[in-house]
């Protein structure tokens, strides 16, 4: 069975600083996708970044990057130069299985 | 290009009733997946429809059923509603069942009284 664990229910970061959100997962598959989604209070789920398991290079999208450790089954999200608009719930997902989420607060 | 659309936005039902939620996929997408998101929790996968058939199913009872039409739009039906069915129901569309192409709709908020 696939599982996704986000151990940080809430995180806080100062505007312009860097924050890392943690995610661990478990799967018996060798080929899979990992995702970070953002869900602002308006509730529309938005894809932030994705990683294909067979690609060793960590994905990067502007201020968002991941640290993908396949052997450790870890997939963390780093947000650099945090902005007020980054405040939201962040969900880690393994294919179609989601974690419980991390609420990110950005302080001005 | 319209994204994923869902209707209605909000819905209030009473226990025991039946409900139908609708989803239109993003243009070019042929797969629809449904999720249930309880307040304060992550989305839980209900099922996925591709080529008008249920291809994958999560751990949900048979009260939850669905349908996909030839134009790829989809319906989620829930029978014998329980209080615990109150949640945000998210529809996501993708191409060829590929999770890496998945886009989400705004959701339908279902309240069961």
Interface residues (C-beta under 8 A of the other chain):
Chain A: X4 X6 X33 X35 X37 X43 X44 X45 X46 X47 X50 X52 X91 X95 X96 X97 X98 X99 X100 X101
Chain B: X33 X35 X41 X42 X43 X44 X45 X48 X56 X58 X88 X90 X92 X99 X100 X102 X103 X104 X105 X106 X107
